[in-house]
Amino acid sequence: MPAVLITGAGKGFGRAMLEEYLRRGWTAYPVVRDSRVAASLEGSGCRPIVADVVASDAEGLIAATLDACGDPLDLLVNNAGIIRKARGLAAAEPEDLESHFRVHCLGALRCTRAARPWLRRAERPLVVNVTSRFGSIGQTAAGGFRGIYAYNVAKAAQNMLTACLDQELRDERIRVVAVHPGRLRTTVGAADADTEPAVAARALADWVDRLDRDAPCACWDLMRGGVIEW
Ligand SMILES: NC(=O)c1ccc[n+]([C@@H]2O[C@H](COP(=O)([O-])OP(=O)(O)OC[C@H]3O[C@@H](n4cnc5c(N)ncnc54)[C@H](OP(=O)(O)O)[C@@H]3O)[C@@H](O)[C@H]2O)c1
């Protein structure tokens, strides 16, 4: 069975992806922060990992579980995310920029490093960093989005991380891409959210199946198709 590790799998898009992959018969490692959430997932056949992706022990906790199971890891989805919907420079607290960077960028870095040895063992390993249209520097500069500084800056940083990781890890046949999942009806979702997480989760799993592993590293628009300018 192929295996997937999904961060932020307790609710929202992460939870929907977990349910989708379990339905497809994959071995699933959901990373959740709350041990009660992990306990509630036990019966579903997955192997929960309790970890906070901003904590320094996350890498060890993830590696220990993957090591104990020993299987190759086909897919890592760096999905954990936060948003404080404060708009404009006056509301852009430096602490918020820091906390968003820690989750969206450092969390993805930590989890990718933890998963790397098991990704290497898979036939077509893939890392999907769940990004956002709001991380596009090109679209922001063109007037597309007014700033939630902390979120937008963190997603732009995560996009650069995606490109850096892909350049290095493609030598090990591990591809790393960014995916904007659409406008989802979750706590992170914007006012114009129009898509149920389950619909996007199904689309993502189909898209991962189809993705040409020789495709360029890009920021893919899951629900609309095509790519979003970095
Ligand atoms: N919703 C949208 O329209 C939209 C659009 C573009 C991109 N995204 C991205 O999609 C991803 C999923 O967001 P969502 O919409 O599903 O929001 P959500 O329902 O709020 O889910 C976010 C998940 O991330 C987890 N998380 C947050 N900080 C974490 C940490 N430090 N360590 C481990 N887990 C952590 C949360 O855990 P707890 O349950 O413990 O809080 C939660 O399970 C995010 O990266 C978001 O930026 C969403």
The ligand as an SDF file (V2000), in Angstrom:
LIG
                    3D

 48 52  0  0  0  0  0  0  0  0999 V2000
   -9.0860   27.3410    3.4470 N   0  0  0  0  0  0  0  0  0  0  0  0
   -8.6170   27.9220    2.3570 C   0  0  0  0  0  0  0  0  0  0  0  0
   -9.3680   28.5370    1.5690 O   0  0  0  0  0  0  0  0  0  0  0  0
   -7.1490   27.8500    2.0380 C   0  0  0  0  0  0  0  0  0  0  0  0
   -6.7030   28.4900    0.8680 C   0  0  0  0  0  0  0  0  0  0  0  0
   -5.3580   28.4170    0.5420 C   0  0  0  0  0  0  0  0  0  0  0  0
   -4.4970   27.7150    1.3620 C   0  0  0  0  0  0  0  0  0  0  0  0
   -4.9450   27.1080    2.4900 N   0  0  0  0  0  0  0  0  0  0  0  0
   -3.9970   26.3620    3.2940 C   0  0  0  0  0  0  0  0  0  0  0  0
   -4.5130   25.0660    3.5150 O   0  0  0  0  0  0  0  0  0  0  0  0
   -3.8960   24.5380    4.7070 C   0  0  0  0  0  0  0  0  0  0  0  0
   -4.9810   23.9180    5.5760 C   0  0  0  0  0  0  0  0  0  0  0  0
   -5.8040   24.9580    6.0830 O   0  0  0  0  0  0  0  0  0  0  0  0
   -7.3580   24.7650    6.3620 P   0  0  0  0  0  0  0  0  0  0  0  0
   -8.0430   25.6980    5.4630 O   0  0  0  0  0  0  0  0  0  0  0  0
   -7.7320   23.3360    6.3650 O   0  0  0  0  0  0  0  0  0  0  0  0
   -7.4400   25.3930    7.8440 O   0  0  0  0  0  0  0  0  0  0  0  0
   -7.8260   24.7350    9.2470 P   0  0  0  0  0  0  0  0  0  0  0  0
   -9.1430   24.0640    9.1570 O   0  0  0  0  0  0  0  0  0  0  0  0
   -7.6580   25.8260   10.2540 O   0  0  0  0  0  0  0  0  0  0  0  0
   -6.7290   23.6170    9.4790 O   0  0  0  0  0  0  0  0  0  0  0  0
   -5.3940   23.9370    9.7920 C   0  0  0  0  0  0  0  0  0  0  0  0
   -4.7550   22.7290   10.4330 C   0  0  0  0  0  0  0  0  0  0  0  0
   -3.3830   23.0290   10.6960 O   0  0  0  0  0  0  0  0  0  0  0  0
   -3.0930   22.6030   12.0240 C   0  0  0  0  0  0  0  0  0  0  0  0
   -1.9760   23.3200   12.6000 N   0  0  0  0  0  0  0  0  0  0  0  0
   -1.8640   24.6610   12.7830 C   0  0  0  0  0  0  0  0  0  0  0  0
   -0.7050   24.9420   13.3790 N   0  0  0  0  0  0  0  0  0  0  0  0
   -0.0730   23.7580   13.5860 C   0  0  0  0  0  0  0  0  0  0  0  0
    1.1530   23.3960   14.1860 C   0  0  0  0  0  0  0  0  0  0  0  0
    1.9730   24.3040   14.7100 N   0  0  0  0  0  0  0  0  0  0  0  0
    1.4840   22.0810   14.2280 N   0  0  0  0  0  0  0  0  0  0  0  0
    0.6690   21.1420   13.7310 C   0  0  0  0  0  0  0  0  0  0  0  0
   -0.5240   21.4230   13.1710 N   0  0  0  0  0  0  0  0  0  0  0  0
   -0.8810   22.7150   13.1030 C   0  0  0  0  0  0  0  0  0  0  0  0
   -4.3770   22.8290   12.7820 C   0  0  0  0  0  0  0  0  0  0  0  0
   -4.3310   22.0660   13.9720 O   0  0  0  0  0  0  0  0  0  0  0  0
   -5.3620   22.2930   15.2010 P   0  0  0  0  0  0  0  0  0  0  0  0
   -6.5850   21.5120   14.7900 O   0  0  0  0  0  0  0  0  0  0  0  0
   -4.6390   21.7350   16.3600 O   0  0  0  0  0  0  0  0  0  0  0  0
   -5.6180   23.7630   15.2900 O   0  0  0  0  0  0  0  0  0  0  0  0
   -5.3970   22.3610   11.7840 C   0  0  0  0  0  0  0  0  0  0  0  0
   -5.5570   20.9620   11.8330 O   0  0  0  0  0  0  0  0  0  0  0  0
   -3.1490   25.6940    5.3560 C   0  0  0  0  0  0  0  0  0  0  0  0
   -1.7720   25.6090    5.0550 O   0  0  0  0  0  0  0  0  0  0  0  0
   -3.7480   26.9190    4.6950 C   0  0  0  0  0  0  0  0  0  0  0  0
   -2.8640   28.0160    4.6920 O   0  0  0  0  0  0  0  0  0  0  0  0
   -6.2530   27.1500    2.8310 C   0  0  0  0  0  0  0  0  0  0  0  0
  1  2  1  0
  2  3  2  0
  2  4  1  0
  4  5  1  0
  4 48  2  0
  5  6  2  0
  6  7  1  0
  7  8  2  0
  8  9  1  0
  8 48  1  0
  9 10  1  0
  9 46  1  0
 10 11  1  0
 11 12  1  0
 11 44  1  0
 12 13  1  0
 13 14  1  0
 14 15  2  0
 14 16  1  0
 14 17  1  0
 17 18  1  0
 18 19  2  0
 18 20  1  0
 18 21  1  0
 21 22  1  0
 22 23  1  0
 23 24  1  0
 23 42  1  0
 24 25  1  0
 25 26  1  0
 25 36  1  0
 26 27  1  0
 26 35  1  0
 27 28  2  0
 28 29  1  0
 29 30  1  0
 29 35  2  0
 30 31  1  0
 30 32  2  0
 32 33  1  0
 33 34  2  0
 34 35  1  0
 36 37  1  0
 36 42  1  0
 37 38  1  0
 38 39  2  0
 38 40  1  0
 38 41  1  0
 42 43  1  0
 44 45  1  0
 44 46  1  0
 46 47  1  0
M  CHG  2   8   1  16  -1
M  END
$$$$
